[in-house]
Amino acid sequence: MFALEWCEFCWAVRKLFGHCRIPYRSIDLDSTAYQRDDRGGQIRAVLRQRTACKTIPQIFLGGEFIGGATDTFDAFRSGTLQRRLSERGVSFDATVLVDPYTFLPGWLHPR
């Protein structure tokens, strides 16, 4: 997951992954580790070229681009994310039944 530390969509994806015990790695492009020489900005530019997606977070599973937060939430709702995780042998709690959109702050909830 390519993310930003301050991004509420990134927080919501992290909450979903934590709730379902989905292991992940977050590369926070605005963290101090990526500020030097605008490394985070450079990575973000490459991501934009590769995915044609300008938003953050950008979620990858086994090198395959899943999408952003809402793409990930929709894939979870439909069971596609769980299927893809299982196909790749990723261990997670498959018993979790939750609407991932509830992890967004109230002012971000799609109505």
HUGI-V117902 format. One record per pair of residues at least 24 apart in sequence whose C-alpha atoms are under 6 Angstrom apart, sorted by the first residue. I is the first residue (numbers start at 1). J is the second residue. D is the distance in whole Angstrom. If there is no record, write none. Layout:
i = {I	I}
j = {J	J}
d = {D	D}
//
This chain:
i = {1	1	1	2	2	2	2	3	3	3	3	4	4	4	9	10	12	12	20	21	21	22	73}
j = {26	58	59	26	27	57	58	27	28	56	57	28	29	30	69	57	103	104	93	92	93	92	100}
d = {5	6	5	6	5	5	5	6	5	6	5	5	6	5	6	6	5	5	5	5	6	5	6}
//
